[in-house]
Amino acid sequence: MYDPAETDHAMRARYERGQTLEQFVAGATANQELWASFAKRKVASSDLVNRVNRLPGRRHLLVLLEDWCGDAVNTIPALAALVDASTTVDLRILTRDANPDLMDAHLTNGTRSIPVVIVLDDAYHELGWWGPRPQPLQSWVRSEGQALEKSARYREVRRWYARDRAQTTLAEILILLEARSTARAA
């Protein structure tokens, strides 16, 4: 069972077993073309890259997801683009179903909702986590979206992601990274 106080060595070993986005996409069986397409098109803004590069120390982002997850395909390629352009952050992917203990420590309202982005410091100690959706979208899904039938709700979710282009996700994760950097420096 995963313990948030898991030794830094154990978390580092788990992180290092993770895949890069490219490795994950190459092995995807569900939505493989969609993953590949999103991964090729994502570019990080220079403003966000500059903010990430000003973070003190290194950060490691450990992402839990599955290839069938529409929320993940709409957010994680953009996050990977930001990380690829950064000098201070790296990213690895683990599948949710192969890591139930880690997933169960990061539940959303008691569910195994993905993606989950776990922020680790330079010693692989967990600082916090984000997921499974950007806050405005999650709020809509949990309120107004519940009135729609599932197919209509997911159609609206896809429209939201198409308009947003993962900018809200990147902003929320960057705020988490900056907040944890400030708290640690204090």
N, C-alpha and C positions, 0 to 999 in steps of 0.2 A: 504494500500500500504506500502511495506517495505521501510524503510528509513535507509541507512547505519548508520545514527546517532541514530537509534532506541535505546531506553533506554536499559542500560545493564540489567535491571530487565526483560524487555520484551524479550530480546534475550536469557537470561538465561532460562526463562519459555519455550520458543520455543525449545531450546536445550534439556531441560529435558524431553520434550514430544517425543524426538527422540528415535529411537530403536538402540539397539546394533546390530552388524552384525549377531549374532546368532538369535536374534528375527526377524530380517529382512529376513534371509534365511528361517527360519521356516514358515514364512507367504508368501514367494514368490510363485507365481503361474506360471510365465514364467521362464524357465530355472532353475527351482528349483534344479534339480540334478546337473547341472553345477555349480550353486552357492555353493551347499553343497560340491562338490568335490574340487573346488578351495579353499574354506574356510578351508578344512581339510589339504590341501597340503602346504599352505603358511607358511613360516618360515622367520623371520627377521634375518639378519646377526648381529653378535655381534658388528661389527663396527658401523652399523647404530643405533643400540640400544644404544650404548655408546654415540654417538653424540646427540641423542635425550635426553638422561638422563642428559647431561651437560647443557641443556637449562635452563636459569634462569626462575623461576616461572612456573606456569602451563599453558598449552595450551589446548584448546578444538577444535576439528575438527568436523565441522558440514557438513555432506555430503548430497548433493541432488542427487538422482538417481531414476531409475525405474528398476524393475527386468528384463525387456526385454533388457536392454542395455548391449551390448557386451563389450564396453569399460569399463563399471563399473565392470562387472564380472571379467575382466582381471586385474584390478588395485586395487579395494577396498579391496578384501580379503588380499592382501599383505600389504596394509596400516593398516588394522585392526590387522594383526599379529605384525607389528612394534609397534603399540599402545599398544597391549596386553602385550608386553614385556617391555614396558616403565613405568617409574615411574613419568613422567612429562606431559604426553599427554593422553587425552581420546578422544573418538569418538562416535558420534551419527549420525543416518541416518534419514533423512526425505525424503518423496517421492516428486519428482518434481511437479507432477500434483496436489498434495494437498497443495502446497505452491507456487502458481504462483507469488505472490508479491516478495518473496525471490528469485525465479528463475529469474524473470525479472530484478532484480538488478544485476544479474551475467550472462549476455548474452555473447555469443561468436559470434562476427560478426553479431549481431542482432538476433541470433537463441538461442533457449532453449537447447543447447547441454549439455549433461551430460556424466560423473559425474562432479560435482562441489564440491570442498573441500574448505570450508570457515574456515579460521584460526581465532580463537577467543582467546583473552588473558584471564588471570585469572579472570578478571571482566566481561567477555563475550562481550568485545568490539571488533569489527571486525578489524583485522590487514591486511588482504589481502585474496586472493583466488587463487586457481589453477583449471584448467580444460580446456577442457574435455579430452584431450589426452596429452601424453608426447610430448614435442615440436618437436623432430625429426619426429615423426609419424604424428603429425598434419601438419607439413610443407609438408611432402610427400603427404598426403591426399589432401591438398589444391593445390598442383601443379601437379606432375606426376600422382598421383592417379586419378585425374579428367579425365584423358584420358582413363581410364579403365571403362568397364561397371560395374554397381554396385556390382554384385555378384563377379566378379574378384577382384574388389577393396577391398571388405570385406574379401575375402580369403587372400589377401596379408596383410591386417591389422591383421588378426588372426595369420598369420605366424610371423609377426613382434613381436606381443605379446608373442608368444611361445618362440621365441629366447631371448627376453628381460627379461621375467619373472618378470615384474613390477619393475625392478631395476632403470630404468630411471624415472619412476613415483616417486618412493621413494626418489631418489636423488633430484628431482626438488622440491618436497614438503619439504624435509629437508632443502634445500637451502632457501626456503621461510620462514620456521620457524626460521632458524638462522639469516637471514637478519632482520626479524622483531624483534628478540630479541636484536640484536646489535643496531638497530635504536632506540628502546625503552630505552635501557640503556644509550644512549648518551644524 
